[in-house]
Amino acid sequence: MNVARKLSHITKVLIFLLVFLDVSVYAYIDPGVGSFVFQMLIAGLVGASFLIKIFWKQIKRFFRKYIMRREIEEDE
């Protein structure tokens, strides 16, 4: 879980830097850029669904424990 947090933190920092660093770029945006961005979005969704598939049992276990804790607290 520690590795996932580090990757999440690194990703957030990189997105922040890409969005908020103002660098003038004089370049032509090709019409193919739209399809490339679309492909990257689809690849991200497929990757995320694959990760969910891999960790599905752990995700279910986490929410079961959470729900059971809530039920125990409500009973008390």
C-alpha positions in Angstrom: 0.0 0.0 0.0 3.0 2.3 0.7 4.1 2.1 -3.0 0.6 3.0 -4.2 0.6 6.1 -2.0 4.0 7.1 -3.3 2.8 6.7 -6.9 -0.3 8.6 -6.1 1.7 11.5 -4.6 4.1 11.6 -7.5 1.2 11.6 -10.0 -0.4 14.5 -8.1 2.8 16.5 -8.1 3.4 15.9 -11.8 -0.1 16.9 -12.7 0.2 20.1 -10.6 3.5 20.9 -12.3 2.1 20.3 -15.8 -0.9 22.4 -15.1 0.5 25.4 -13.3 4.0 25.8 -14.8 3.6 28.4 -17.6 5.9 27.6 -20.4 5.4 29.2 -23.8 5.4 26.6 -26.5 5.2 27.6 -30.1 4.1 24.4 -31.8 1.5 23.2 -34.2 -1.2 21.0 -32.8 -1.8 18.3 -35.3 -5.4 17.0 -35.9 -4.2 13.6 -34.8 -3.6 14.9 -31.3 -7.3 14.5 -30.5 -7.3 10.8 -31.4 -4.1 10.4 -29.3 -5.7 12.0 -26.3 -8.7 9.7 -26.8 -6.5 6.7 -26.9 -4.7 7.7 -23.7 -8.1 8.2 -21.9 -9.2 4.7 -23.1 -5.9 3.2 -22.0 -6.2 4.8 -18.6 -9.7 3.4 -18.2 -8.6 0.0 -19.2 -5.6 0.2 -16.9 -7.8 1.3 -14.0 -10.3 -1.5 -14.6 -7.5 -4.0 -14.7 -6.2 -2.8 -11.4 -9.7 -3.1 -9.9 -9.9 -6.6 -11.3 -6.6 -7.6 -9.7 -7.4 -6.1 -6.3 -11.1 -6.9 -6.3 -10.9 -9.4 -3.4 -9.0 -6.9 -1.2 -11.5 -4.1 -2.1 -14.4 -6.3 -1.1 -12.7 -7.3 2.1 -12.0 -3.7 3.0 -15.7 -2.7 2.5 -17.0 -5.7 4.4 -14.8 -4.8 7.4 -16.0 -1.2 7.1 -19.6 -2.2 7.0 -19.3 -4.7 9.9 -17.6 -2.0 12.0 -20.4 0.4 11.3 -23.0 -2.2 12.2 -21.2 -3.1 15.4 -21.0 0.6 16.4 -24.7 1.1 15.6 -25.7 -1.9 17.8 -23.8 -0.4 20.8 
